[in-house]
Amino acid sequence: MDDVDKISIAVADDHKLFRNGIEALLHDDDRFHVIGGVDNRVDLLKLLKENKTDIVLLDISLPNESGLDILTDIQEQYPDIKCIMLTMHEEIHYVKESLKKGAYGYLLKDSGEQELKYAIIGVHEGKKHFKDKISDLLVEDMSKPDSNANPILSDREVEIVKMVAEGKITKEIADKLFISVRTVETHRSRIMKKLGASNASEMINYAYKRKLI
């Protein structure tokens, strides 16, 4: 497979051995093309400027800077690039902040090889990926009552947004709620209209910002 047909990936992590291991792991799979690995904002943005990039694997803790701030830079300068946070931090506030800033995935560094590859492929296809302990933390946090919650969404609509945030597809949501796929699609359309969102990512981000979930 030519490099142009592969998923092009940049790796940003301050631990050289870990970074090199990820690069080697992905290099051995002909579905991926690693354009390079860096340990800071300047080199990462330079790398993205000089290379076509589909996915960035981004650590939260980088020398003297936060990966979350870099995530914002990437979203502003390269909106077509999708970021997966690959970190040791499993605290829920990091997960929520990453989601608010536009991350498509959140993995812990103890994730397995197949988990990482599955996440990259799924995110490249436009799917959210919050697996590896994170999904349960996200759902648990979203299920907590919030006295400041805006009642703009019905209980069923909030439930659907939560499932979308978990990465569930329409068919899975329909099966879980014992309703038809068409009904789920109707709910999602109504939710996005209420929130002024044009896609699932915006729907989740808006819902978080407005404390609807």
CYANA upper distance limits for C-alpha pairs under 8 A (distance plus 0.5 A):
  1 MET  CA      5 ASP  CA      7.08
  1 MET  CA      6 LYS  CA      7.59
  1 MET  CA     30 ASP  CA      7.05
  1 MET  CA     31 ARG  CA      8.06
  2 ASP  CA      6 LYS  CA      7.29
  3 ASP  CA      8 SER  CA      8.33
  3 ASP  CA     32 PHE  CA      8.37
  3 ASP  CA     33 HIS  CA      6.61
  6 LYS  CA     30 ASP  CA      7.80
  6 LYS  CA     31 ARG  CA      5.65
  6 LYS  CA     32 PHE  CA      5.52
  6 LYS  CA     33 HIS  CA      6.27
  7 ILE  CA     31 ARG  CA      6.81
  7 ILE  CA     32 PHE  CA      5.28
  7 ILE  CA     33 HIS  CA      6.37
  7 ILE  CA     53 THR  CA      8.42
  7 ILE  CA     54 ASP  CA      6.66
  7 ILE  CA     55 ILE  CA      7.93
  7 ILE  CA    121 ILE  CA      8.49
  7 ILE  CA    124 HIS  CA      8.02
  8 SER  CA     32 PHE  CA      6.54
  8 SER  CA     33 HIS  CA      5.18
  8 SER  CA     34 VAL  CA      6.23
  8 SER  CA     35 ILE  CA      6.92
  8 SER  CA     52 LYS  CA      7.57
  8 SER  CA     53 THR  CA      5.60
  8 SER  CA     54 ASP  CA      5.68
  8 SER  CA     55 ILE  CA      6.88
  9 ILE  CA     32 PHE  CA      7.67
  9 ILE  CA     33 HIS  CA      6.58
  9 ILE  CA     34 VAL  CA      5.21
  9 ILE  CA     35 ILE  CA      6.37
  9 ILE  CA     36 GLY  CA      8.06
  9 ILE  CA     53 THR  CA      6.43
  9 ILE  CA     54 ASP  CA      6.55
  9 ILE  CA     55 ILE  CA      5.32
  9 ILE  CA     56 VAL  CA      6.15
  9 ILE  CA     57 LEU  CA      7.80
 10 ALA  CA     34 VAL  CA      6.41
 10 ALA  CA     35 ILE  CA      6.08
 10 ALA  CA     36 GLY  CA      5.91
 10 ALA  CA     37 GLY  CA      6.44
 10 ALA  CA     44 LEU  CA      8.41
 10 ALA  CA     47 LEU  CA      8.41
 10 ALA  CA     48 LEU  CA      8.34
 10 ALA  CA     53 THR  CA      7.47
 10 ALA  CA     55 ILE  CA      6.96
 10 ALA  CA     56 VAL  CA      5.30
 10 ALA  CA     57 LEU  CA      6.74
 11 VAL  CA     19 ARG  CA      7.27
 11 VAL  CA     22 ILE  CA      8.39
 11 VAL  CA     23 GLU  CA      7.97
 11 VAL  CA     34 VAL  CA      8.26
 11 VAL  CA     36 GLY  CA      6.93
 11 VAL  CA     37 GLY  CA      5.06
 11 VAL  CA     38 VAL  CA      6.87
 11 VAL  CA     56 VAL  CA      6.40
 11 VAL  CA     57 LEU  CA      5.36
 11 VAL  CA     58 LEU  CA      6.81
 12 ALA  CA     19 ARG  CA      7.92
 12 ALA  CA     37 GLY  CA      6.25
 12 ALA  CA     38 VAL  CA      5.44
 12 ALA  CA     39 ASP  CA      5.84
 12 ALA  CA     40 ASN  CA      7.49
 12 ALA  CA     44 LEU  CA      7.36
 12 ALA  CA     56 VAL  CA      7.85
 12 ALA  CA     57 LEU  CA      6.60
 12 ALA  CA     58 LEU  CA      5.45
 12 ALA  CA     59 ASP  CA      6.64
 13 ASP  CA     18 PHE  CA      8.19
 13 ASP  CA     19 ARG  CA      6.42
 13 ASP  CA     37 GLY  CA      8.02
 13 ASP  CA     38 VAL  CA      6.92
 13 ASP  CA     39 ASP  CA      5.46
 13 ASP  CA     40 ASN  CA      8.19
 13 ASP  CA     58 LEU  CA      7.01
 13 ASP  CA     59 ASP  CA      5.79
 13 ASP  CA     61 SER  CA      8.35
 13 ASP  CA     62 LEU  CA      7.08
 14 ASP  CA     19 ARG  CA      8.05
 14 ASP  CA     38 VAL  CA      7.93
 14 ASP  CA     39 ASP  CA      4.98
 14 ASP  CA     40 ASN  CA      7.87
 14 ASP  CA     59 ASP  CA      8.34
 14 ASP  CA     61 SER  CA      8.15
 14 ASP  CA     62 LEU  CA      6.08
 14 ASP  CA     63 PRO  CA      7.32
 15 HIS  CA     19 ARG  CA      6.56
 15 HIS  CA     39 ASP  CA      8.12
 16 LYS  CA     20 ASN  CA      6.43
 17 LEU  CA     21 GLY  CA      6.57
 18 PHE  CA     22 ILE  CA      6.79
 19 ARG  CA     23 GLU  CA      6.74
 19 ARG  CA     37 GLY  CA      7.10
 20 ASN  CA     24 ALA  CA      6.58
 20 ASN  CA     37 GLY  CA      8.11
 21 GLY  CA     25 LEU  CA      6.55
 22 ILE  CA     26 LEU  CA      6.71
 23 GLU  CA     27 HIS  CA      6.39
 23 GLU  CA     34 VAL  CA      6.88
 23 GLU  CA     36 GLY  CA      8.28
 23 GLU  CA     37 GLY  CA      7.90
 24 ALA  CA     28 ASP  CA      6.85
 25 LEU  CA     29 ASP  CA      7.74
 25 LEU  CA    113 GLU  CA      8.34
 26 LEU  CA     32 PHE  CA      6.53
 26 LEU  CA     33 HIS  CA      7.80
 26 LEU  CA     34 VAL  CA      7.48
 27 HIS  CA     32 PHE  CA      7.03
 27 HIS  CA     33 HIS  CA      6.88
 27 HIS  CA     34 VAL  CA      6.96
 35 ILE  CA     47 LEU  CA      8.40
 35 ILE  CA     51 ASN  CA      7.64
 35 ILE  CA     53 THR  CA      8.16
 36 GLY  CA     47 LEU  CA      7.92
 37 GLY  CA     44 LEU  CA      8.46
 38 VAL  CA     43 ASP  CA      6.66
 38 VAL  CA     44 LEU  CA      6.47
 39 ASP  CA     43 ASP  CA      7.89
 39 ASP  CA     44 LEU  CA      8.05
 39 ASP  CA     62 LEU  CA      7.12
 39 ASP  CA     63 PRO  CA      8.01
 40 ASN  CA     44 LEU  CA      6.70
 40 ASN  CA     62 LEU  CA      6.90
 40 ASN  CA     63 PRO  CA      7.31
 40 ASN  CA     65 GLU  CA      8.41
 41 ARG  CA     45 LEU  CA      6.62
 41 ARG  CA     65 GLU  CA      8.37
 41 ARG  CA     70 ILE  CA      6.83
 42 VAL  CA     46 LYS  CA      6.68
 43 ASP  CA     47 LEU  CA      6.51
 44 LEU  CA     48 LEU  CA      6.72
 45 LEU  CA     49 LYS  CA      6.58
 45 LEU  CA     74 ILE  CA      8.12
 46 LYS  CA     50 GLU  CA      6.78
 47 LEU  CA     51 ASN  CA      6.60
 48 LEU  CA     52 LYS  CA      7.28
 48 LEU  CA     53 THR  CA      6.81
 53 THR  CA     81 ILE  CA      6.96
 54 ASP  CA     80 ASP  CA      7.94
 54 ASP  CA     81 ILE  CA      5.63
 54 ASP  CA     82 LYS  CA      6.83
 54 ASP  CA    124 HIS  CA      7.44
 55 ILE  CA     81 ILE  CA      6.27
 55 ILE  CA     82 LYS  CA      5.50
 55 ILE  CA     83 CYS  CA      6.16
 55 ILE  CA     84 ILE  CA      7.81
 55 ILE  CA    120 ILE  CA      7.81
 55 ILE  CA    124 HIS  CA      7.52
 56 VAL  CA     81 ILE  CA      7.72
 56 VAL  CA     82 LYS  CA      6.90
 56 VAL  CA     83 CYS  CA      5.25
 56 VAL  CA     84 ILE  CA      6.69
 57 LEU  CA     83 CYS  CA      6.57
 57 LEU  CA     84 ILE  CA      5.53
 57 LEU  CA     85 MET  CA      6.40
 57 LEU  CA     86 LEU  CA      6.46
 58 LEU  CA     67 GLY  CA      6.97
 58 LEU  CA     71 LEU  CA      8.43
 58 LEU  CA     83 CYS  CA      7.26
 58 LEU  CA     84 ILE  CA      6.61
 58 LEU  CA     85 MET  CA      5.31
 58 LEU  CA     86 LEU  CA      6.07
 58 LEU  CA     87 THR  CA      8.12
 59 ASP  CA     67 GLY  CA      6.24
 59 ASP  CA     85 MET  CA      6.22
 59 ASP  CA     86 LEU  CA      5.61
 59 ASP  CA     87 THR  CA      5.54
 60 ILE  CA     66 SER  CA      6.13
 60 ILE  CA     67 GLY  CA      4.52
 60 ILE  CA     68 LEU  CA      6.54
 60 ILE  CA     85 MET  CA      7.37
 60 ILE  CA     86 LEU  CA      7.98
 60 ILE  CA     87 THR  CA      6.54
 60 ILE  CA     89 HIS  CA      8.29
 61 SER  CA     65 GLU  CA      7.52
 61 SER  CA     66 SER  CA      6.07
 61 SER  CA     67 GLY  CA      6.48
 61 SER  CA     87 THR  CA      8.19
 62 LEU  CA     66 SER  CA      6.40
 62 LEU  CA     67 GLY  CA      6.87
 65 GLU  CA     69 ASP  CA      8.02
 66 SER  CA     70 ILE  CA      7.12
 67 GLY  CA     71 LEU  CA      6.48
 68 LEU  CA     72 THR  CA      7.03
 68 LEU  CA     97 GLU  CA      8.10
 68 LEU  CA     98 SER  CA      6.89
 68 LEU  CA    101 LYS  CA      7.88
 69 ASP  CA     73 ASP  CA      7.05
 70 ILE  CA     74 ILE  CA      6.74
 71 LEU  CA     75 GLN  CA      6.72
 71 LEU  CA     83 CYS  CA      7.82
 71 LEU  CA     98 SER  CA      8.45
 71 LEU  CA    101 LYS  CA      7.32
 71 LEU  CA    102 GLY  CA      8.06
 71 LEU  CA    103 ALA  CA      7.87
 72 THR  CA     76 GLU  CA      6.71
 72 THR  CA    101 LYS  CA      6.58
 72 THR  CA    102 GLY  CA      8.22
 73 ASP  CA     77 GLN  CA      6.53
 74 ILE  CA     78 TYR  CA      5.73
 74 ILE  CA     79 PRO  CA      7.31
 74 ILE  CA     81 ILE  CA      7.88
 75 GLN  CA     79 PRO  CA      5.16
 75 GLN  CA     80 ASP  CA      8.32
 75 GLN  CA     81 ILE  CA      7.87
 75 GLN  CA    101 LYS  CA      8.43
 75 GLN  CA    102 GLY  CA      7.55
 82 LYS  CA    103 ALA  CA      7.40
 82 LYS  CA    104 TYR  CA      6.68
 82 LYS  CA    123 VAL  CA      7.58
 82 LYS  CA    124 HIS  CA      7.72
 83 CYS  CA    102 GLY  CA      8.28
 83 CYS  CA    103 ALA  CA      5.66
 83 CYS  CA    104 TYR  CA      6.20
 83 CYS  CA    105 GLY  CA      7.28
 84 ILE  CA    103 ALA  CA      6.42
 84 ILE  CA    104 TYR  CA      6.18
 84 ILE  CA    105 GLY  CA      4.86
 84 ILE  CA    106 TYR  CA      6.08
 84 ILE  CA    107 LEU  CA      7.75
 84 ILE  CA    120 ILE  CA      8.31
 84 ILE  CA    123 VAL  CA      8.47
 85 MET  CA     98 SER  CA      8.04
 85 MET  CA    103 ALA  CA      7.41
 85 MET  CA    105 GLY  CA      6.54
 85 MET  CA    106 TYR  CA      5.16
 85 MET  CA    107 LEU  CA      6.55
 86 LEU  CA    106 TYR  CA      6.67
 86 LEU  CA    107 LEU  CA      5.42
 86 LEU  CA    108 LEU  CA      6.15
 86 LEU  CA    109 LYS  CA      6.49
 87 THR  CA    106 TYR  CA      8.33
 87 THR  CA    107 LEU  CA      6.95
 87 THR  CA    108 LEU  CA      5.52
 87 THR  CA    109 LYS  CA      5.82
 88 MET  CA    108 LEU  CA      5.79
 88 MET  CA    109 LYS  CA      5.89
 88 MET  CA    110 ASP  CA      8.22
 89 HIS  CA     94 TYR  CA      7.65
 89 HIS  CA    108 LEU  CA      7.50
 90 GLU  CA     94 TYR  CA      7.67
 90 GLU  CA     95 VAL  CA      7.73
 90 GLU  CA    108 LEU  CA      7.50
 90 GLU  CA    134 ILE  CA      7.38
 91 GLU  CA     95 VAL  CA      7.30
 92 ILE  CA     96 LYS  CA      6.66
 92 ILE  CA    134 ILE  CA      8.47
 92 ILE  CA    137 LEU  CA      6.95
 92 ILE  CA    138 LEU  CA      7.24
 92 ILE  CA    141 ASP  CA      8.00
 93 HIS  CA     97 GLU  CA      6.47
 94 TYR  CA     98 SER  CA      6.53
 95 VAL  CA     99 LEU  CA      6.77
 95 VAL  CA    106 TYR  CA      7.41
 95 VAL  CA    134 ILE  CA      8.13
 95 VAL  CA    138 LEU  CA      8.02
 96 LYS  CA    100 LYS  CA      6.63
 96 LYS  CA    138 LEU  CA      8.23
 96 LYS  CA    208 TYR  CA      8.48
 97 GLU  CA    101 LYS  CA      6.67
 98 SER  CA    102 GLY  CA      6.91
 98 SER  CA    103 ALA  CA      5.88
 98 SER  CA    106 TYR  CA      8.34
 99 LEU  CA    103 ALA  CA      5.59
 99 LEU  CA    104 TYR  CA      7.61
 99 LEU  CA    105 GLY  CA      8.47
 99 LEU  CA    205 ASN  CA      7.21
100 LYS  CA    205 ASN  CA      5.64
100 LYS  CA    208 TYR  CA      7.40
100 LYS  CA    209 LYS  CA      7.69
101 LYS  CA    205 ASN  CA      8.38
102 GLY  CA    201 SER  CA      8.00
102 GLY  CA    205 ASN  CA      7.95
104 TYR  CA    123 VAL  CA      6.76
104 TYR  CA    126 GLY  CA      8.48
104 TYR  CA    127 LYS  CA      7.74
104 TYR  CA    128 LYS  CA      5.47
104 TYR  CA    129 HIS  CA      6.85
105 GLY  CA    119 ALA  CA      7.72
105 GLY  CA    123 VAL  CA      7.57
105 GLY  CA    128 LYS  CA      6.17
105 GLY  CA    129 HIS  CA      4.94
105 GLY  CA    130 PHE  CA      5.90
106 TYR  CA    129 HIS  CA      7.07
106 TYR  CA    130 PHE  CA      5.67
106 TYR  CA    131 LYS  CA      7.75
106 TYR  CA    134 ILE  CA      7.77
107 LEU  CA    111 SER  CA      7.18
107 LEU  CA    116 LEU  CA      8.17
107 LEU  CA    130 PHE  CA      7.19
107 LEU  CA    131 LYS  CA      7.16
107 LEU  CA    132 ASP  CA      6.82
107 LEU  CA    134 ILE  CA      7.90
108 LEU  CA    132 ASP  CA      7.23
111 SER  CA    115 GLU  CA      6.66
111 SER  CA    116 LEU  CA      7.16
111 SER  CA    132 ASP  CA      6.99
112 GLY  CA    116 LEU  CA      6.90
113 GLU  CA    117 LYS  CA      6.89
114 GLN  CA    118 TYR  CA      6.40
115 GLU  CA    119 ALA  CA      6.61
116 LEU  CA    120 ILE  CA      6.77
117 LYS  CA    121 ILE  CA      6.73
118 TYR  CA    122 GLY  CA      6.53
119 ALA  CA    123 VAL  CA      6.44
119 ALA  CA    129 HIS  CA      6.39
120 ILE  CA    124 HIS  CA      6.52
121 ILE  CA    125 GLU  CA      6.89
122 GLY  CA    126 GLY  CA      7.04
122 GLY  CA    127 LYS  CA      5.77
122 GLY  CA    128 LYS  CA      7.71
122 GLY  CA    129 HIS  CA      7.66
123 VAL  CA    127 LYS  CA      5.25
123 VAL  CA    128 LYS  CA      6.37
123 VAL  CA    129 HIS  CA      7.19
127 LYS  CA    167 GLY  CA      7.32
128 LYS  CA    165 ALA  CA      7.78
128 LYS  CA    166 GLU  CA      8.09
128 LYS  CA    167 GLY  CA      5.60
128 LYS  CA    201 SER  CA      8.49
129 HIS  CA    166 GLU  CA      7.86
129 HIS  CA    167 GLY  CA      6.16
130 PHE  CA    134 ILE  CA      6.20
130 PHE  CA    135 SER  CA      5.69
130 PHE  CA    166 GLU  CA      6.72
130 PHE  CA    167 GLY  CA      7.20
131 LYS  CA    135 SER  CA      5.64
131 LYS  CA    166 GLU  CA      8.46
133 LYS  CA    137 LEU  CA      7.20
134 ILE  CA    138 LEU  CA      6.59
135 SER  CA    139 VAL  CA      6.65
135 SER  CA    166 GLU  CA      6.24
136 ASP  CA    140 GLU  CA      6.49
137 LEU  CA    141 ASP  CA      6.61
138 LEU  CA    142 MET  CA      6.63
138 LEU  CA    166 GLU  CA      8.04
139 VAL  CA    143 SER  CA      6.61
139 VAL  CA    162 LYS  CA      7.30
139 VAL  CA    166 GLU  CA      7.74
140 GLU  CA    144 LYS  CA      7.29
142 MET  CA    162 LYS  CA      7.62
142 MET  CA    213 ILE  CA      5.75
143 SER  CA    213 ILE  CA      7.97
146 ASP  CA    211 LYS  CA      8.26
148 ASN  CA    211 LYS  CA      7.65
149 ALA  CA    210 ARG  CA      8.10
149 ALA  CA    211 LYS  CA      5.95
149 ALA  CA    212 LEU  CA      5.82
149 ALA  CA    213 ILE  CA      8.09
150 ASN  CA    210 ARG  CA      7.60
150 ASN  CA    211 LYS  CA      7.35
150 ASN  CA    212 LEU  CA      6.16
151 PRO  CA    212 LEU  CA      7.95
152 ILE  CA    194 LYS  CA      8.05
152 ILE  CA    212 LEU  CA      8.34
153 LEU  CA    157 GLU  CA      6.19
153 LEU  CA    158 VAL  CA      6.57
153 LEU  CA    191 ILE  CA      7.69
153 LEU  CA    194 LYS  CA      8.41
153 LEU  CA    212 LEU  CA      7.85
154 SER  CA    158 VAL  CA      6.69
155 ASP  CA    159 GLU  CA      6.66
156 ARG  CA    160 ILE  CA      6.79
157 GLU  CA    161 VAL  CA      6.75
157 GLU  CA    187 HIS  CA      7.00
157 GLU  CA    188 ARG  CA      8.16
157 GLU  CA    191 ILE  CA      7.21
158 VAL  CA    162 LYS  CA      6.72
158 VAL  CA    212 LEU  CA      7.73
158 VAL  CA    213 ILE  CA      7.04
159 GLU  CA    163 MET  CA      6.95
160 ILE  CA    164 VAL  CA      6.73
160 ILE  CA    173 ILE  CA      7.63
160 ILE  CA    184 VAL  CA      8.36
160 ILE  CA    187 HIS  CA      8.39
160 ILE  CA    188 ARG  CA      8.10
161 VAL  CA    165 ALA  CA      6.64
161 VAL  CA    203 MET  CA      8.27
161 VAL  CA    204 ILE  CA      7.16
161 VAL  CA    207 ALA  CA      8.50
161 VAL  CA    213 ILE  CA      8.25
162 LYS  CA    166 GLU  CA      6.84
162 LYS  CA    213 ILE  CA      7.56
163 MET  CA    167 GLY  CA      7.07
163 MET  CA    168 LYS  CA      6.11
163 MET  CA    173 ILE  CA      7.23
164 VAL  CA    168 LYS  CA      5.78
164 VAL  CA    169 ILE  CA      7.38
164 VAL  CA    200 ALA  CA      7.92
164 VAL  CA    204 ILE  CA      8.17
165 ALA  CA    204 ILE  CA      6.86
168 LYS  CA    172 GLU  CA      6.39
168 LYS  CA    173 ILE  CA      6.85
169 ILE  CA    173 ILE  CA      6.84
170 THR  CA    174 ALA  CA      6.66
170 THR  CA    181 VAL  CA      6.79
170 THR  CA    184 VAL  CA      7.05
170 THR  CA    185 GLU  CA      7.67
171 LYS  CA    175 ASP  CA      6.71
171 LYS  CA    181 VAL  CA      6.33
172 GLU  CA    176 LYS  CA      6.59
173 ILE  CA    177 LEU  CA      6.63
173 ILE  CA    181 VAL  CA      8.47
173 ILE  CA    184 VAL  CA      7.72
174 ALA  CA    178 PHE  CA      6.21
174 ALA  CA    179 ILE  CA      5.47
174 ALA  CA    180 SER  CA      5.98
174 ALA  CA    181 VAL  CA      5.83
174 ALA  CA    183 THR  CA      8.34
174 ALA  CA    184 VAL  CA      6.65
175 ASP  CA    179 ILE  CA      7.08
175 ASP  CA    180 SER  CA      8.18
179 ILE  CA    183 THR  CA      6.97
179 ILE  CA    184 VAL  CA      7.72
180 SER  CA    184 VAL  CA      7.02
181 VAL  CA    185 GLU  CA      6.73
182 ARG  CA    186 THR  CA      6.66
183 THR  CA    187 HIS  CA      6.71
184 VAL  CA    188 ARG  CA      6.62
185 GLU  CA    189 SER  CA      6.56
186 THR  CA    190 ARG  CA      6.67
187 HIS  CA    191 ILE  CA      6.57
188 ARG  CA    192 MET  CA      6.64
189 SER  CA    193 LYS  CA      6.70
190 ARG  CA    194 LYS  CA      6.70
191 ILE  CA    195 LEU  CA      6.72
191 ILE  CA    203 MET  CA      8.08
192 MET  CA    196 GLY  CA      6.17
192 MET  CA    197 ALA  CA      5.22
192 MET  CA    198 SER  CA      6.98
192 MET  CA    199 ASN  CA      7.77
192 MET  CA    200 ALA  CA      8.33
192 MET  CA    203 MET  CA      6.36
193 LYS  CA    197 ALA  CA      6.92
195 LEU  CA    203 MET  CA      7.14
195 LEU  CA    206 TYR  CA      7.18
195 LEU  CA    207 ALA  CA      7.97
196 GLY  CA    203 MET  CA      8.40
197 ALA  CA    202 GLU  CA      5.78
197 ALA  CA    203 MET  CA      5.67
197 ALA  CA    206 TYR  CA      8.01
198 SER  CA    202 GLU  CA      7.04
198 SER  CA    203 MET  CA      7.87
199 ASN  CA    203 MET  CA      6.70
200 ALA  CA    204 ILE  CA      6.76
201 SER  CA    205 ASN  CA      6.71
202 GLU  CA    206 TYR  CA      6.40
203 MET  CA    207 ALA  CA      6.62
204 ILE  CA    208 TYR  CA      6.74
205 ASN  CA    209 LYS  CA      6.69
206 TYR  CA    210 ARG  CA      6.56
207 ALA  CA    211 LYS  CA      6.46
207 ALA  CA    212 LEU  CA      5.41
207 ALA  CA    213 ILE  CA      6.49
208 TYR  CA    212 LEU  CA      6.56
208 TYR  CA    213 ILE  CA      6.31
